[in-house]
C-alpha cells in the first residue's frame, strides 16, 4: 500500500442514549460509521480512523492527528451529523479548506428505525461490557 492511498476519517455523532426515541440515527454511531465505510469503499478509499465526538472544536487536535493535506479526507453521513459532532460546521469546513483537506457527506437516506431496531441500539449501548456484540 503506497502513501498515495486516500485515508478517510469517519465522523459520527456521540449522542446520549436518552435521545434514542427522538433521533435514533444520531444515537446509532455504529450505523453512522458503517455508512461512512460503505461510502469510502465505493470510492476506493480506506477508513483510517473513526471518530465519535460531540460539539468538538474545529481546531481540536483529535481531528487533525495524522491527517495529510491533499491526500486524506473527512466523511460524515450527513450535515446533520456534522452539526451534532462539531461545535461549528462552518469553522470546520473553513479549517479544512485552510489545511487543504476535503470534507464529504455521504448524502444517503438515513435508515428508518422501527421499535425492534431501536431496541437493538438500546441494548448495544446500555450493555457494552456485558459481552453483547450488538447483533
C-alpha positions in Angstrom: 0.0 0.0 0.0 1.6 3.2 -1.1 1.4 6.6 0.6 -0.9 7.9 -2.1 -3.8 5.8 -0.7 -6.6 8.2 0.4 -7.3 7.7 4.1 -10.7 8.7 5.4 -11.6 9.9 8.9 -15.2 8.9 9.5 -17.0 11.3 11.8 -20.0 10.1 13.9 -22.0 12.0 16.5 -21.8 11.0 20.1 -25.4 11.4 21.1 -26.8 10.3 24.5 -28.9 7.2 24.7 -31.7 9.3 26.2 -32.2 10.7 22.7 -32.9 7.3 21.1 -36.6 7.8 20.6 -36.3 11.3 19.3 -33.3 10.8 17.0 -32.2 7.1 16.7 -29.7 7.6 13.8 -27.7 10.2 15.8 -27.6 7.8 18.7 -26.6 4.8 16.5 -23.0 5.6 15.9 -22.3 2.1 14.5 -24.7 2.7 11.6 -23.2 6.2 11.1 -19.7 4.7 10.8 -21.0 1.8 8.6 -22.5 4.4 6.2 -19.1 6.2 6.0 -17.3 2.9 5.5 -19.5 1.9 2.6 -19.0 5.3 1.0 -15.2 5.0 1.4 -15.2 1.5 -0.1 -17.3 2.7 -3.1 -14.6 5.4 -3.8 -11.7 3.1 -3.3 -10.6 4.8 -0.1 -9.8 3.2 3.3 -11.2 4.3 6.7 -8.1 5.0 8.8 -10.0 6.5 11.8 -13.5 6.5 13.2 -14.2 9.5 15.4 -17.1 9.6 17.8 -17.5 13.1 19.0 -20.0 15.8 20.1 -19.6 19.5 19.9 -15.9 19.2 19.0 -14.0 22.4 18.1 -12.7 22.7 14.5 -9.1 23.1 15.6 -9.1 20.2 18.2 -6.0 18.0 17.8 -8.0 14.8 17.7 -9.5 15.8 14.4 -6.1 16.6 12.7 -3.9 13.8 14.1 -2.0 12.3 11.2 -4.2 13.9 8.5 -2.3 14.5 5.3 -3.3 17.7 3.3 -4.3 16.9 -0.2 -4.4 13.1 0.4 -6.8 12.5 3.3 -10.4 13.5 3.8 -13.2 13.6 6.4 -16.6 12.0 5.7 -19.8 12.1 7.7 -23.2 10.6 6.9 -24.8 14.0 6.6 -24.5 17.7 7.5 -26.9 16.9 10.4 -24.3 14.5 11.9 -21.6 17.1 11.5 -23.8 19.7 13.2 -24.0 17.4 16.2 -20.4 16.2 16.2 -18.8 19.6 15.8 -19.2 22.9 17.5 -19.4 24.7 14.2 -19.6 23.1 10.7 -18.7 26.4 9.1 -15.5 26.8 11.2 -14.6 23.1 10.5 -15.1 23.5 6.7 -13.0 26.7 6.8 -10.3 24.9 8.7 -10.4 22.0 6.2 -10.1 24.5 3.3 -7.2 26.3 5.1 -5.4 22.9 5.6 -6.2 21.5 2.1 -8.3 18.6 3.4 -11.7 17.7 1.8 -14.9 17.1 3.7 -17.6 14.9 2.2 -21.0 13.8 3.3 -22.5 10.5 2.2 -25.8 12.1 1.4 -27.8 8.9 1.6 -31.1 8.5 3.3 -30.9 7.6 7.0 -32.3 4.2 8.0 -35.8 4.2 9.3 -35.9 2.8 12.8 -38.7 0.7 14.0 -39.2 -0.4 17.6 -37.1 -3.5 17.1 -34.2 -1.6 15.6 -34.3 1.0 18.5 -34.3 -1.9 21.0 -31.2 -3.4 19.4 -29.4 0.0 19.6 -30.5 0.4 23.2 -29.2 -3.0 24.2 -25.9 -2.5 22.5 -25.3 0.9 24.1 -26.7 0.1 27.5 -24.7 -3.1 28.0 -21.4 -2.5 26.3 -19.4 -4.5 28.9 -21.8 -7.4 29.2 -20.3 -9.3 26.2 -23.2 -8.3 24.0 -21.9 -7.7 20.5 -24.8 -5.8 19.1 -26.3 -8.5 16.8 
